[in-house]
């Protein structure tokens, strides 16, 4: 309206702004970066349709664009475009049970202080069940190994741990539950021989092993639930690919919204 008044009546910009009740800075303002909205939308759509980001919400998408890709867009702007594209995950709310607040886990101050390990189970396309052995470094939440096989006895657990130790180094302690593989004499003797402390949680208290339990939820949500595995080899191949993405590209909200390897490099 101010521009029309200036053009029609030949009045000054200052007088037109006074008449319309706006500031001169508002009159001269020109929107910036509006052309980048299409770029933001394309990046969000490409991320959501990719295998690694299919189950990511807005938080992980924004942290990925900002901390991994280096874009400096404001979170409000990205969220506005995210909502316009209707990319919100539909999550059914669950009834929360009131429970006693557990003691917080101690956070290691360096790598290889405490590892966590646990098992998961799933099934192949032909109906056969298989298990995965997951190992996590509690310091930077880095997934050290996902071993998949039809059976994972204590000897296989020892072999998997030794393979990780070859390139990662030896941990001071490993936290685990009270499964038969962890209570076996072979694993106990191996830990004593290598001077590794086994930290057993209380039976029925998975919250005492919360780091790897949270990792297991991500494994289930973003990998196991999204694939039909034709064979153990197929499952192991996909596990290796997903674990690389988890460690190098997926932002982790528990460590400041950066991937585990990025935190390791900063440390």
N, C-alpha and C positions, 0 to 999 in steps of 0.2 A: 504493500500500500504506500509506503514512503517512496519507493522508487517510482511508482505511478504518479504520485503527487509532484515529485520533482520534474518528471518528464512533461506533465501536462501543464503545470502552472509556473514552472521555472523558478521555484523557490530554492533556498539553500538546503543543504543536507541537515544542518543543525536545526533549522526551523521545522523541517519535515519530521525529524526525530522527536522534537518536543511535541508536535501535534499528535503524533502516533503513540507517544508514551514509550519510546524505546531509546536505548543508548546508541551513541554513534558507533561504538565498537560492535554492537549487534548488527547495525546496518552494514558495516564493512566486513562482517564475518563471512568466510567462505568455508564450507565443509571440506575437511581433509581426510585422506585415506579411505574415503567411501568406496573407491574403486577396488580396495583390497578385500572388501566383504566377499566378493566372489572367490578370491583365493582362500580365505578362511573356510568358506563353505566347501570348496573342493578338497581341501586338506582334511576336514572333518569327515566328509563322505568317504574319502579314500581310506582313512584310518579305521572307520567303523566297518567298512566292507572287507578289510584285510583280515587274514586269519588271526593275527595276534591281538587286534583291537576289536574283534567282534563282540566281546562281552565287556568292554570297557565303558565306564560311565563318564560323565563330564569331567570329573576331577582328574582321572588318569589321562584323558584326551588333552586337557589344558596343560597339565604338567609335561606331557610328552612334547607338545608343540613348543612350550616355553623352555624347558630344561634340556631336552634332547636335541630338538631341531633349532633352537636359538631364536625363535620369533618372540618379539617383545609386546605382543598385543595384550591389552587389558583383559582381565578375566570376565568383566561384565560384558564387554563387547563379544568375546567368544561365546559366552553363555547365551547371549541374545540370539546369535546366529544358530547356535546349537538347538535352542528351543524352536526357532522358526523352521528348522529342518525336521523337527519332531523326532529327534534321535534319542530322546529320553528312554532309559530302560524301564520297563514295566516290572516293578518288584512288588510282589504280594506281601503286605506287612504281616509279621508274625507276632503272636502273643508273647510278651516278655514275662519270664518268671523271675520273681524276686529271689536273689540268692546272696549269700554272704560274699563280700568283696574279697577275692583272693589276694595274697601277698604278691606284690609286683616282682617280676623277674629281674634279676640283676643284668645290666647291659654291659657286655665286655667292652674294654677300652682298646683292644687291638685284635687283629685276626688270630685265629687258631687258639684262642683262649678256651672257648666252649663251642663245640659243635652239637647239633641236635639231629637225631635220626628217627625215622618212623616208617611204617609200612602202610600201603594203600592197596586196594583190590579193585578189579574191574573185570570185564569179560571181552573175549574176542568175538568176531562176527559169527563164528561157528558155535558159540555158546560156551566155550572153555574159559574157565576163570584164570586170571593171571594176577600177579602181584607186582608192586613197584616198591623199591627201597629208596627212600629219599634222604639226602644228607644236606644239612644247612649250616652255614657259619652264622652264629648268632650276632656277630659284630656288625656286619653290613648286610645281613639277610640274603647273602649270596647262595644260590643253589649250587652245591658242589657236585651232586650226582643224582641221577634218576636211573636206577637199574631195574629193568623190566624182565620178568621171566615167569614161567609157569610155577616154579618152586624156588624159594630163596632160603635155603638152610643157613646155619651159622657159618659154615665154610664159605658160602657165597658172599655173606655179609663181610667176612674178614677180607676176602679178595677184593671186594669193591672198595673197602676202606683203604687198603694198601695201595690201590691204584690212585685214589685221591691224594694220599699222603706223598706219593712220588712227585707230584707237581705242585701241591699246595703246602706241604710241610706237615709236621705232626702236631695234633692238637694236645692241649694240656688236659682237657676233659671232654667227655661226650655224654650228653643227656639223652636218656631213652626211657621207655616204659618197661613193664615187667613181662614182656613177651618171652616165649620159650627160646627164641633165637638169641636174645640178649642175656638170658640167664644161663646159657649153656656153658659148660666148662671150657670148651674151645675158645669162645670169645673172651671169657674172663681171664684165661691163661694168656691169651694174646695181648690183652690190655695190660696185664701185669708185666709181661715181658717187655713191652714198649713203653712202660711207665705212663700209661694213659688212665686217668680216673674215670670210671663209669658212674654217672650220676643217675640213679634210679628214682623215678617219681613215685609217689604213693599210688597204690592200686586204686583205680576209679577216679583219679584226679588228672585228667588230660590238660587242665589249665596250667599245671606245673611245667608242661612242655609246650607252652603257648606259641612259641616262635615257629616251630615246625608244623604245629596244627594249623596255624594261619597260612603257612606255605601250602599245606595240603589242600586247604579250601581253594586257593588260587589254582593249584594244579587241577583240581576237580572241575572248577568253574570254567577255566580258560583252555584246558587241554583235553582231559578225559571225556567230558560231556560233548565235545564238538567233533569227535572222530569215531568212525567204525574201524576197528583194527582187524586187518586180515590175518596177521601173524604176529609172533613175538618180534620178529625183525622189523616189521612195519611199525609196531608200537615203539620200539627202541629208537628207530630213526626219527619219528615225530617227537619223541621225548627230548632227544638231543637238540633238535631244531628249536623247540619251544624254550628249552632251558637257556639257550644262547640269547634268545629274544628277552627272556625274563631278566637275565643278568646285565644285558648291555643296552636295552632300549626301553623296557617297561618301567615307568616311574613307580617308585615304592613310597607310599605315603608315610610309612613308619620311620623312614630315614630322611625325611625332608623333601620328598617328591622328586628324587633323582634315582636313576638305576643303581643297583648295588656296585657295579664296577666303577661307576663315576665316583661314588663315595670312597671306594678303595683307592682310586688314583689321587683323590684330594687328600686322603690321610697319608 
